[in-house]
Structures are given as C-alpha cells and as structure tokens.
Amino acid sequence: MKQKKEVPYWISLILLLAAVASCIFGLYSGEAKIVYGKAVKICMECIGIG
C-alpha cells in the first residue's frame, strides 16, 4: 500500500489565507450581491416560477 505524502503545514496555511483574502475582496467589491441575484434567478427558472 502506498503511503500518502503529507502536505507541509505552511502550504496549507498559505492556501487558507489566499482563500480568505479572496472571499474578503469579493465581499468588498459587491460580488456577493451579484452572485445571490443570479442564484435566485436560476432557482426560480428551475422550479418554473420565473
């Protein structure tokens, strides 16, 4: 059986920080409102209301 290579702690930390920074940037630039609006329209179309 092959052993899995363990990812170094610092790589996981860098990826986590990059993800959090991207989320914060998206919230401050107003993307959440746009994404929510599109999600509502798609859901309305899926169930046949819109």
PQR file with spaces between the fields and no chain letter, atoms N, CA, C, O and H, PARSE charges and radii, in Angstrom:
ATOM       1  N    MET     1       0.839   -1.172    0.000 -0.4000 1.5000
ATOM       2  CA   MET     1       0.000    0.000    0.000 -0.0000 2.0000
ATOM       3  C    MET     1       0.888    1.241    0.000  0.5500 1.7000
ATOM       4  O    MET     1       1.861    1.321    0.750 -0.5500 1.4000
ATOM       5  N    LYS     2       0.548    2.193   -0.837 -0.4000 1.5000
ATOM       6  CA   LYS     2       1.342    3.416   -0.909 -0.0000 2.0000
ATOM       7  C    LYS     2       1.010    4.352    0.243  0.5500 1.7000
ATOM       8  O    LYS     2      -0.142    4.474    0.661 -0.5500 1.4000
ATOM       9  H    LYS     2      -0.242    2.128   -1.447  0.4000 1.0000
ATOM      10  N    GLN     3       2.038    5.001    0.738 -0.4000 1.5000
ATOM      11  CA   GLN     3       1.814    5.993    1.785 -0.0000 2.0000
ATOM      12  C    GLN     3       1.570    7.348    1.122  0.5500 1.7000
ATOM      13  O    GLN     3       2.215    7.696    0.133 -0.5500 1.4000
ATOM      14  H    GLN     3       2.973    4.903    0.399  0.4000 1.0000
ATOM      15  N    LYS     4       0.644    8.092    1.677 -0.4000 1.5000
ATOM      16  CA   LYS     4       0.367    9.425    1.159 -0.0000 2.0000
ATOM      17  C    LYS     4       1.432   10.385    1.653  0.5500 1.7000
ATOM      18  O    LYS     4       1.885   10.307    2.795 -0.5500 1.4000
ATOM      19  H    LYS     4       0.120    7.809    2.481  0.4000 1.0000
ATOM      20  N    LYS     5       1.827   11.307    0.756 -0.4000 1.5000
ATOM      21  CA   LYS     5       2.747   12.352    1.184 -0.0000 2.0000
ATOM      22  C    LYS     5       1.959   13.387    1.961  0.5500 1.7000
ATOM      23  O    LYS     5       0.879   13.803    1.540 -0.5500 1.4000
ATOM      24  H    LYS     5       1.458   11.371   -0.172  0.4000 1.0000
ATOM      25  N    GLU     6       2.489   13.793    3.073 -0.4000 1.5000
ATOM      26  CA   GLU     6       1.815   14.785    3.895 -0.0000 2.0000
ATOM      27  C    GLU     6       2.186   16.179    3.405  0.5500 1.7000
ATOM      28  O    GLU     6       3.362   16.474    3.194 -0.5500 1.4000
ATOM      29  H    GLU     6       3.366   13.455    3.415  0.4000 1.0000
ATOM      30  N    VAL     7       1.199   17.023    3.227 -0.4000 1.5000
ATOM      31  CA   VAL     7       1.423   18.391    2.774 -0.0000 2.0000
ATOM      32  C    VAL     7       1.998   19.204    3.928  0.5500 1.7000
ATOM      33  O    VAL     7       1.493   19.141    5.048 -0.5500 1.4000
ATOM      34  H    VAL     7       0.243   16.783    3.399  0.4000 1.0000
ATOM      35  N    PRO     8       3.054   19.967    3.655 -0.5600 1.5000
ATOM      36  CA   PRO     8       3.623   20.801    4.727  0.2800 2.0000
ATOM      37  C    PRO     8       2.596   21.796    5.268  0.5500 1.7000
ATOM      38  O    PRO     8       1.732   22.280    4.536 -0.5500 1.4000
ATOM      39  N    TYR     9       2.707   22.084    6.538 -0.4000 1.5000
ATOM      40  CA   TYR     9       1.769   22.962    7.225 -0.0000 2.0000
ATOM      41  C    TYR     9       1.714   24.334    6.586  0.5500 1.7000
ATOM      42  O    TYR     9       0.634   24.910    6.453 -0.5500 1.4000
ATOM      43  H    TYR     9       3.409   21.691    7.133  0.4000 1.0000
ATOM      44  N    TRP    10       2.858   24.869    6.187 -0.4000 1.5000
ATOM      45  CA   TRP    10       2.899   26.240    5.669 -0.0000 2.0000
ATOM      46  C    TRP    10       2.191   26.366    4.322  0.5500 1.7000
ATOM      47  O    TRP    10       1.661   27.432    4.006 -0.5500 1.4000
ATOM      48  H    TRP    10       3.735   24.401    6.294  0.4000 1.0000
ATOM      49  N    ILE    11       2.172   25.308    3.529 -0.4000 1.5000
ATOM      50  CA   ILE    11       1.447   25.368    2.249 -0.0000 2.0000
ATOM      51  C    ILE    11      -0.058   25.443    2.515  0.5500 1.7000
ATOM      52  O    ILE    11      -0.771   26.207    1.864 -0.5500 1.4000
ATOM      53  H    ILE    11       2.603   24.443    3.785  0.4000 1.0000
ATOM      54  N    SER    12      -0.529   24.661    3.457 -0.4000 1.5000
ATOM      55  CA   SER    12      -1.950   24.714    3.814 -0.0000 2.0000
ATOM      56  C    SER    12      -2.326   26.082    4.351  0.5500 1.7000
ATOM      57  O    SER    12      -3.398   26.602    4.045 -0.5500 1.4000
ATOM      58  H    SER    12       0.050   24.040    3.986  0.4000 1.0000
ATOM      59  N    LEU    13      -1.452   26.661    5.146 -0.4000 1.5000
ATOM      60  CA   LEU    13      -1.719   27.979    5.708 -0.0000 2.0000
ATOM      61  C    LEU    13      -1.769   29.051    4.621  0.5500 1.7000
ATOM      62  O    LEU    13      -2.640   29.920    4.650 -0.5500 1.4000
ATOM      63  H    LEU    13      -0.581   26.238    5.395  0.4000 1.0000
ATOM      64  N    ILE    14      -0.854   28.996    3.674 -0.4000 1.5000
ATOM      65  CA   ILE    14      -0.849   29.968    2.576 -0.0000 2.0000
ATOM      66  C    ILE    14      -2.124   29.852    1.744  0.5500 1.7000
ATOM      67  O    ILE    14      -2.723   30.864    1.381 -0.5500 1.4000
ATOM      68  H    ILE    14      -0.146   28.290    3.650  0.4000 1.0000
ATOM      69  N    LEU    15      -2.540   28.622    1.442 -0.4000 1.5000
ATOM      70  CA   LEU    15      -3.769   28.431    0.665 -0.0000 2.0000
ATOM      71  C    LEU    15      -5.000   28.914    1.416  0.5500 1.7000
ATOM      72  O    LEU    15      -5.907   29.496    0.821 -0.5500 1.4000
ATOM      73  H    LEU    15      -2.053   27.800    1.738  0.4000 1.0000
ATOM      74  N    LEU    16      -5.034   28.673    2.717 -0.4000 1.5000
ATOM      75  CA   LEU    16      -6.146   29.139    3.531 -0.0000 2.0000
ATOM      76  C    LEU    16      -6.203   30.664    3.551  0.5500 1.7000
ATOM      77  O    LEU    16      -7.277   31.247    3.404 -0.5500 1.4000
ATOM      78  H    LEU    16      -4.297   28.199    3.200  0.4000 1.0000
ATOM      79  N    LEU    17      -5.063   31.306    3.730 -0.4000 1.5000
ATOM      80  CA   LEU    17      -5.016   32.772    3.740 -0.0000 2.0000
ATOM      81  C    LEU    17      -5.417   33.357    2.382  0.5500 1.7000
ATOM      82  O    LEU    17      -6.093   34.384    2.326 -0.5500 1.4000
ATOM      83  H    LEU    17      -4.190   30.832    3.850  0.4000 1.0000
ATOM      84  N    ALA    18      -5.005   32.713    1.299 -0.4000 1.5000
ATOM      85  CA   ALA    18      -5.381   33.181   -0.036 -0.0000 2.0000
ATOM      86  C    ALA    18      -6.893   33.063   -0.250  0.5500 1.7000
ATOM      87  O    ALA    18      -7.509   33.945   -0.847 -0.5500 1.4000
ATOM      88  H    ALA    18      -4.456   31.879    1.345  0.4000 1.0000
ATOM      89  N    ALA    19      -7.484   31.975    0.238 -0.4000 1.5000
ATOM      90  CA   ALA    19      -8.935   31.788    0.104 -0.0000 2.0000
ATOM      91  C    ALA    19      -9.702   32.829    0.902  0.5500 1.7000
ATOM      92  O    ALA    19     -10.685   33.390    0.419 -0.5500 1.4000
ATOM      93  H    ALA    19      -6.983   31.258    0.724  0.4000 1.0000
ATOM      94  N    VAL    20      -9.249   33.087    2.129 -0.4000 1.5000
ATOM      95  CA   VAL    20      -9.913   34.085    2.972 -0.0000 2.0000
ATOM      96  C    VAL    20      -9.780   35.472    2.352  0.5500 1.7000
ATOM      97  O    VAL    20     -10.740   36.242    2.336 -0.5500 1.4000
ATOM      98  H    VAL    20      -8.450   32.631    2.521  0.4000 1.0000
ATOM      99  N    ALA    21      -8.586   35.794    1.840 -0.4000 1.5000
ATOM     100  CA   ALA    21      -8.371   37.098    1.206 -0.0000 2.0000
ATOM     101  C    ALA    21      -9.264   37.258   -0.024  0.5500 1.7000
ATOM     102  O    ALA    21      -9.800   38.341   -0.260 -0.5500 1.4000
ATOM     103  H    ALA    21      -7.806   35.168    1.853  0.4000 1.0000
ATOM     104  N    SER    22      -9.427   36.201   -0.802 -0.4000 1.5000
ATOM     105  CA   SER    22     -10.292   36.259   -1.982 -0.0000 2.0000
ATOM     106  C    SER    22     -11.752   36.474   -1.596  0.5500 1.7000
ATOM     107  O    SER    22     -12.466   37.231   -2.254 -0.5500 1.4000
ATOM     108  H    SER    22      -8.991   35.321   -0.610  0.4000 1.0000
ATOM     109  N    CYS    23     -12.192   35.813   -0.539 -0.4000 1.5000
ATOM     110  CA   CYS    23     -13.572   35.994   -0.064 -0.0000 2.0000
ATOM     111  C    CYS    23     -13.802   37.424    0.411  0.5500 1.7000
ATOM     112  O    CYS    23     -14.830   38.027    0.102 -0.5500 1.4000
ATOM     113  H    CYS    23     -11.612   35.198   -0.004  0.4000 1.0000
ATOM     114  N    ILE    24     -12.856   37.961    1.154 -0.4000 1.5000
ATOM     115  CA   ILE    24     -12.990   39.328    1.659 -0.0000 2.0000
ATOM     116  C    ILE    24     -13.000   40.321    0.498  0.5500 1.7000
ATOM     117  O    ILE    24     -13.799   41.258    0.489 -0.5500 1.4000
ATOM     118  H    ILE    24     -12.021   37.471    1.405  0.4000 1.0000
ATOM     119  N    PHE    25     -12.121   40.120   -0.474 -0.4000 1.5000
ATOM     120  CA   PHE    25     -12.088   41.010   -1.640 -0.0000 2.0000
ATOM     121  C    PHE    25     -13.417   40.966   -2.393  0.5500 1.7000
ATOM     122  O    PHE    25     -13.938   42.002   -2.808 -0.5500 1.4000
ATOM     123  H    PHE    25     -11.472   39.359   -0.466  0.4000 1.0000
ATOM     124  N    GLY    26     -13.964   39.758   -2.566 -0.4000 1.5000
ATOM     125  CA   GLY    26     -15.240   39.615   -3.258 -0.0000 2.0000
ATOM     126  C    GLY    26     -16.384   40.298   -2.517  0.5500 1.7000
ATOM     127  O    GLY    26     -17.256   40.902   -3.141 -0.5500 1.4000
ATOM     128  H    GLY    26     -13.541   38.916   -2.229  0.4000 1.0000
ATOM     129  N    LEU    27     -16.384   40.207   -1.195 -0.4000 1.5000
ATOM     130  CA   LEU    27     -17.436   40.858   -0.411 -0.0000 2.0000
ATOM     131  C    LEU    27     -17.352   42.374   -0.519  0.5500 1.7000
ATOM     132  O    LEU    27     -18.374   43.042   -0.672 -0.5500 1.4000
ATOM     133  H    LEU    27     -15.676   39.716   -0.687  0.4000 1.0000
ATOM     134  N    TYR    28     -16.151   42.917   -0.441 -0.4000 1.5000
ATOM     135  CA   TYR    28     -15.994   44.371   -0.506 -0.0000 2.0000
ATOM     136  C    TYR    28     -16.226   44.938   -1.905  0.5500 1.7000
ATOM     137  O    TYR    28     -16.550   46.118   -2.045 -0.5500 1.4000
ATOM     138  H    TYR    28     -15.320   42.373   -0.317  0.4000 1.0000
ATOM     139  N    SER    29     -16.066   44.118   -2.934 -0.4000 1.5000
ATOM     140  CA   SER    29     -16.283   44.617   -4.287 -0.0000 2.0000
ATOM     141  C    SER    29     -17.733   44.448   -4.742  0.5500 1.7000
ATOM     142  O    SER    29     -18.081   44.849   -5.853 -0.5500 1.4000
ATOM     143  H    SER    29     -15.803   43.160   -2.819  0.4000 1.0000
ATOM     144  N    GLY    30     -18.580   43.859   -3.895 -0.4000 1.5000
ATOM     145  CA   GLY    30     -20.007   43.753   -4.220 -0.0000 2.0000
ATOM     146  C    GLY    30     -20.376   42.504   -4.998  0.5500 1.7000
ATOM     147  O    GLY    30     -21.488   42.416   -5.518 -0.5500 1.4000
ATOM     148  H    GLY    30     -18.298   43.533   -2.993  0.4000 1.0000
ATOM     149  N    GLU    31     -19.492   41.552   -5.090 -0.4000 1.5000
ATOM     150  CA   GLU    31     -19.776   40.343   -5.857 -0.0000 2.0000
ATOM     151  C    GLU    31     -20.843   39.465   -5.202  0.5500 1.7000
ATOM     152  O    GLU    31     -21.577   38.764   -5.899 -0.5500 1.4000
ATOM     153  H    GLU    31     -18.589   41.623   -4.667  0.4000 1.0000
ATOM     154  N    ALA    32     -20.935   39.494   -3.887 -0.4000 1.5000
ATOM     155  CA   ALA    32     -21.909   38.639   -3.201 -0.0000 2.0000
ATOM     156  C    ALA    32     -23.332   38.974   -3.636  0.5500 1.7000
ATOM     157  O    ALA    32     -24.153   38.075   -3.820 -0.5500 1.4000
ATOM     158  H    ALA    32     -20.339   40.063   -3.321  0.4000 1.0000
ATOM     159  N    LYS    33     -23.624   40.252   -3.800 -0.4000 1.5000
ATOM     160  CA   LYS    33     -24.961   40.675   -4.221 -0.0000 2.0000
ATOM     161  C    LYS    33     -25.263   40.181   -5.637  0.5500 1.7000
ATOM     162  O    LYS    33     -26.379   39.747   -5.923 -0.5500 1.4000
ATOM     163  H    LYS    33     -22.957   40.981   -3.651  0.4000 1.0000
ATOM     164  N    ILE    34     -24.282   40.249   -6.505 -0.4000 1.5000
ATOM     165  CA   ILE    34     -24.461   39.806   -7.888 -0.0000 2.0000
ATOM     166  C    ILE    34     -24.682   38.293   -7.943  0.5500 1.7000
ATOM     167  O    ILE    34     -25.583   37.819   -8.634 -0.5500 1.4000
ATOM     168  H    ILE    34     -23.375   40.602   -6.272  0.4000 1.0000
ATOM     169  N    VAL    35     -23.856   37.540   -7.214 -0.4000 1.5000
ATOM     170  CA   VAL    35     -23.971   36.085   -7.207 -0.0000 2.0000
ATOM     171  C    VAL    35     -25.307   35.660   -6.615  0.5500 1.7000
ATOM     172  O    VAL    35     -25.950   34.750   -7.138 -0.5500 1.4000
ATOM     173  H    VAL    35     -23.124   37.926   -6.653  0.4000 1.0000
ATOM     174  N    TYR    36     -25.733   36.302   -5.539 -0.4000 1.5000
ATOM     175  CA   TYR    36     -27.021   35.975   -4.924 -0.0000 2.0000
ATOM     176  C    TYR    36     -28.165   36.238   -5.905  0.5500 1.7000
ATOM     177  O    TYR    36     -29.089   35.433   -6.019 -0.5500 1.4000
ATOM     178  H    TYR    36     -25.211   37.042   -5.115  0.4000 1.0000
ATOM     179  N    GLY    37     -28.099   37.358   -6.605 -0.4000 1.5000
ATOM     180  CA   GLY    37     -29.145   37.683   -7.580 -0.0000 2.0000
ATOM     181  C    GLY    37     -29.237   36.640   -8.690  0.5500 1.7000
ATOM     182  O    GLY    37     -30.332   36.249   -9.094 -0.5500 1.4000
ATOM     183  H    GLY    37     -27.349   38.013   -6.513  0.4000 1.0000
ATOM     184  N    LYS    38     -28.087   36.195   -9.177 -0.4000 1.5000
ATOM     185  CA   LYS    38     -28.078   35.170  -10.225 -0.0000 2.0000
ATOM     186  C    LYS    38     -28.601   33.842   -9.693  0.5500 1.7000
ATOM     187  O    LYS    38     -29.320   33.133  -10.396 -0.5500 1.4000
ATOM     188  H    LYS    38     -27.197   36.513   -8.848  0.4000 1.0000
ATOM     189  N    ALA    39     -28.246   33.502   -8.457 -0.4000 1.5000
ATOM     190  CA   ALA    39     -28.706   32.241   -7.868 -0.0000 2.0000
ATOM     191  C    ALA    39     -30.226   32.235   -7.725  0.5500 1.7000
ATOM     192  O    ALA    39     -30.869   31.217   -7.982 -0.5500 1.4000
ATOM     193  H    ALA    39     -27.661   34.078   -7.886  0.4000 1.0000
ATOM     194  N    VAL    40     -30.792   33.340   -7.326 -0.4000 1.5000
ATOM     195  CA   VAL    40     -32.248   33.421   -7.174 -0.0000 2.0000
ATOM     196  C    VAL    40     -32.926   33.248   -8.527  0.5500 1.7000
ATOM     197  O    VAL    40     -33.927   32.541   -8.633 -0.5500 1.4000
ATOM     198  H    VAL    40     -30.270   34.168   -7.117  0.4000 1.0000
ATOM     199  N    LYS    41     -32.386   33.891   -9.562 -0.4000 1.5000
ATOM     200  CA   LYS    41     -32.984   33.768  -10.897 -0.0000 2.0000
ATOM     201  C    LYS    41     -32.911   32.336  -11.405  0.5500 1.7000
ATOM     202  O    LYS    41     -33.878   31.830  -11.974 -0.5500 1.4000
ATOM     203  H    LYS    41     -31.573   34.466   -9.476  0.4000 1.0000
ATOM     204  N    ILE    42     -31.770   31.677  -11.206 -0.4000 1.5000
ATOM     205  CA   ILE    42     -31.629   30.298  -11.667 -0.0000 2.0000
ATOM     206  C    ILE    42     -32.597   29.392  -10.926  0.5500 1.7000
ATOM     207  O    ILE    42     -33.227   28.538  -11.550 -0.5500 1.4000
ATOM     208  H    ILE    42     -30.984   32.089  -10.744  0.4000 1.0000
ATOM     209  N    CYS    43     -32.734   29.549   -9.626 -0.4000 1.5000
ATOM     210  CA   CYS    43     -33.642   28.707   -8.846 -0.0000 2.0000
ATOM     211  C    CYS    43     -35.090   28.933   -9.259  0.5500 1.7000
ATOM     212  O    CYS    43     -35.871   27.984   -9.330 -0.5500 1.4000
ATOM     213  H    CYS    43     -32.222   30.242   -9.120  0.4000 1.0000
ATOM     214  N    MET    44     -35.449   30.173   -9.531 -0.4000 1.5000
ATOM     215  CA   MET    44     -36.811   30.460   -9.965 -0.0000 2.0000
ATOM     216  C    MET    44     -37.102   29.788  -11.298  0.5500 1.7000
ATOM     217  O    MET    44     -38.204   29.281  -11.513 -0.5500 1.4000
ATOM     218  H    MET    44     -34.815   30.944   -9.474  0.4000 1.0000
ATOM     219  N    GLU    45     -36.104   29.781  -12.211 -0.4000 1.5000
ATOM     220  CA   GLU    45     -36.290   29.129  -13.509 -0.0000 2.0000
ATOM     221  C    GLU    45     -36.381   27.627  -13.359  0.5500 1.7000
ATOM     222  O    GLU    45     -37.149   26.975  -14.065 -0.5500 1.4000
ATOM     223  H    GLU    45     -35.209   30.192  -12.037  0.4000 1.0000
ATOM     224  N    CYS    46     -35.600   27.071  -12.439 -0.4000 1.5000
ATOM     225  CA   CYS    46     -35.585   25.612  -12.255 -0.0000 2.0000
ATOM     226  C    CYS    46     -36.932   25.091  -11.777  0.5500 1.7000
ATOM     227  O    CYS    46     -37.372   24.028  -12.214 -0.5500 1.4000
ATOM     228  H    CYS    46     -34.976   27.601  -11.865  0.4000 1.0000
ATOM     229  N    ILE    47     -37.586   25.817  -10.895 -0.4000 1.5000
ATOM     230  CA   ILE    47     -38.870   25.326  -10.387 -0.0000 2.0000
ATOM     231  C    ILE    47     -40.038   25.866  -11.189  0.5500 1.7000
ATOM     232  O    ILE    47     -41.194   25.588  -10.871 -0.5500 1.4000
ATOM     233  H    ILE    47     -37.228   26.681  -10.540  0.4000 1.0000
ATOM     234  N    GLY    48     -39.742   26.640  -12.234 -0.4000 1.5000
ATOM     235  CA   GLY    48     -40.771   27.062  -13.164 -0.0000 2.0000
ATOM     236  C    GLY    48     -41.546   28.308  -12.772  0.5500 1.7000
ATOM     237  O    GLY    48     -42.615   28.559  -13.328 -0.5500 1.4000
ATOM     238  H    GLY    48     -38.802   26.865  -12.492  0.4000 1.0000
ATOM     239  N    ILE    49     -41.043   29.092  -11.837 -0.4000 1.5000
ATOM     240  CA   ILE    49     -41.768   30.310  -11.443 -0.0000 2.0000
ATOM     241  C    ILE    49     -41.352   31.476  -12.331  0.5500 1.7000
ATOM     242  O    ILE    49     -42.195   32.281  -12.727 -0.5500 1.4000
ATOM     243  H    ILE    49     -40.174   28.888  -11.385  0.4000 1.0000
ATOM     244  N    GLY    50     -40.058   31.578  -12.650 -0.4000 1.5000
ATOM     245  CA   GLY    50     -39.538   32.738  -13.384 -0.0000 2.0000
ATOM     246  C    GLY    50     -39.533   32.534  -14.799  0.5500 1.7000
ATOM     247  O    GLY    50     -39.123   33.420  -15.550 -0.5500 1.4000
ATOM     248  H    GLY    50     -39.374   30.924  -12.328  0.4000 1.0000
